[in-house]
Amino acid sequence: MEQAIIEGVVRLLEDGVSLTELSIERIARTAGVGKATIYRRWDGKEALFVDVLSVFEEPDPELPGTSVRDDLVVILEGLRRRGLTMRSSALLHNVFAQMKALPKLWDAYHSTVIEPRRRTMVEVLRRGMAEGVLRTDVDIEMANDLFVGPMLLRTVMRPDAPLDDDLAERIVDTVLEGLRPQTS
């Protein structure tokens, strides 16, 4: 049943229906279920749309835990792959563009998808400080932005920029070099 509902939303989006035009009633009709069936699983359109978007995303990769550098590379490689998926999917690109104009949907996506990824990154960076890989005086939020920012810039703001296979490693190595404890 859940799959039929998600496929119904995707079908409507593929047919050009905008997020703002989608109603629970229209989704239910397309999926061949009653509105109550949808509301039993999701408390509203925002929660349903977040689940629809998750269908398109690869699950977050398991961090190897072998080193802070390796974990950072795996996190950024996940962002690079999502960027490649976004570039190749006109539907996904369109949905994300519309989503930013819908604050409740954007907030739901942010709290269920973006924020957990950010917490993972911050945990790895804190571990880096504890292990002496990063200076302890580094602003953790700024460090997060320094690692993630270049990948997001290339995947979202510059769709023409190359997303080379070694991009995650190059970003991590460059930023780590600048945040390393100074040896005297």
C-alpha positions, 0 to 999 in steps of 0.5 A: 500500500505504501509503495503504491502511494509513493508511486502515485506521487511520483507519477503525478510529479512526472505528469507535471503536477507541481508540489503545491497542486498535489493534495492528499485527495488527488494522491489517494485517487491516483494511488487507488486508496482512501485518504485515511490510508495515507493519513494513517501512515503520514501526518501530512503532505510534507512527511509524505513528500520527504518519504518520496524524496528518500526513494530517490536517494541512496542510503547514507553510507556506513562510515569505515571508522578507520580514520577521520580522513576516511570517514570524511571522504565517505561522507563527501563521496555520498554528497557527490553521488547525490549530486550526480543523481540530481543532475541526471534526474530532471524530476528530482531537480524540479522537486528540489527547486519547488521545495524551497518555496514550501517552508513546511516541506523544506523544514521537514526535509531539513530535520529528517534528512539534512540535520542527521547528516550534519550531526554525523559530520560534526561527530566525525569532526569532534573525533578529529579534534579528540584524536589530534587530527584537527586543531581544538580551536577550530569552530566546528560549524565552520569546519563543517561548512569548509568540508561540505561547502565546496561539494554543495557548490559544485553539485547545486550551484554549478551544475556545469562543474565537474564532479570527478571521482577523486573530488571528495578526497581532494576536498578532504585533503585540502581542508584537513591540511589547513585545519591540522594542528601546527607543529612547532 
